[in-house]
Amino acid sequence: MDKLTPEAIDRIFKQNRQQSANWIKVGMSTCGIAAGADEVYATLVEEIKKRNIQVTVKKCGCLGMCHAEPLVEVCVDGMPTVIYGRVNKEIAVKILDKHVNSKALLNDYIFDLETK
């Protein structure tokens, strides 16, 4: 395997972002799972399937904000990429209803925001 250069990493990152315009990542590191991320992930998968929402749910590792677990990162076309913290099943459903479907931010749960 060749050594990855910063340019190659950037290219891979951009390709992954282009594969699915709408995605949700749930932090499934040890601290996330201990805080309930597995339940949040299962809720999102179930609700997306029930509602036939066109968004991909992915598992990811630690984002470095263990104090705010479970963390959910949301990227929806036309919206900033947002990291929501202290997410539970009810907040996960709100994320789908408000952020994904209504394109409105849930300000009370935002821990980080990236404008495009």
PyMOL commands that set and color helices and strands:
alter all, ss='L'
color gray80, all
select helices_A, chain A and resi 6-19+30-35+37-51+66-68+89-101+107-109
alter helices_A, ss='H'
color red, helices_A
select strands_A, chain A and resi 23-27+56-60+72-75+81-84+110-114
alter strands_A, ss='S'
color yellow, strands_A
deselect
rebuild
show_as cartoon
